[in-house]
Amino acid sequence: MSEKISITTEFIKLDALLKFAALVDTGGEAKTLIQEGQVFVNGEVCTMRGKKIRPGDTVSLDGHEVTVE
């Protein structure tokens, strides 16, 4: 399942994107999943919750994929 998310800023932090895209319910859940290595950015595991996600980046979690535009 893949969807596109539009942002109006230069970037969005990874944990905020997970909440914005409704992949998680809370910031705490986002933090835990990121720290456990369950979140992928552009196909690679990312454990930095403050990672800057920019247009063109793809984030995936549990089979759900979000592309930022």
C-alpha positions as CSV (number, residue, x, y, z in Angstrom):
1,M,0.0,0.0,0.0
2,S,1.6,3.3,-1.1
3,E,0.3,6.8,-0.7
4,K,1.6,10.3,-1.3
5,I,1.8,13.0,1.4
6,S,2.2,16.7,0.4
7,I,4.1,19.0,2.8
8,T,4.4,22.8,2.4
9,T,7.7,23.1,4.3
10,E,11.2,22.3,3.2
11,F,11.2,19.1,5.3
12,I,9.3,17.2,8.0
13,K,10.9,15.2,10.8
14,L,10.5,11.4,10.6
15,D,8.4,11.1,13.8
16,A,6.1,13.9,12.8
17,L,5.6,12.4,9.3
18,L,4.6,9.0,10.8
19,K,1.9,10.8,12.8
20,F,0.9,13.1,9.9
21,A,0.5,10.2,7.6
22,A,-1.5,8.3,10.3
23,L,0.9,5.4,10.4
24,V,1.0,5.7,14.2
25,D,-1.3,7.2,16.8
26,T,1.1,8.9,19.1
27,G,4.6,10.4,19.1
28,G,5.6,7.8,21.7
29,E,4.6,5.0,19.4
30,A,6.6,6.6,16.6
31,K,9.7,7.0,18.8
32,T,9.5,3.3,19.8
33,L,9.1,2.0,16.3
34,I,11.9,4.1,15.0
35,Q,14.3,3.1,17.9
36,E,13.4,-0.6,17.3
37,G,14.5,-0.2,13.6
38,Q,11.1,-0.9,12.1
39,V,11.0,2.3,10.0
40,F,12.7,2.5,6.6
41,V,13.6,5.7,4.8
42,N,14.4,5.3,1.1
43,G,14.8,1.5,1.7
44,E,17.2,1.7,4.6
45,V,16.5,1.3,8.3
46,C,16.5,4.7,10.1
47,T,16.8,5.0,13.9
48,M,17.0,8.8,14.0
49,R,13.6,10.1,14.9
50,G,14.6,13.7,14.0
51,K,15.7,12.7,10.5
52,K,14.7,15.4,8.0
53,I,12.4,13.9,5.4
54,R,12.2,16.0,2.2
55,P,10.1,15.8,-0.9
56,G,11.0,12.7,-2.9
57,D,11.8,10.6,0.1
58,T,9.9,7.4,0.8
59,V,9.1,6.1,4.3
60,S,7.8,2.7,5.0
61,L,6.5,0.9,8.1
62,D,4.7,-2.5,8.3
63,G,4.0,-2.7,4.6
64,H,2.7,0.9,4.3
65,E,4.7,3.2,2.2
66,V,4.5,7.0,2.1
67,T,6.2,9.2,-0.5
68,V,6.6,12.8,0.4
69,E,6.0,15.4,-2.4
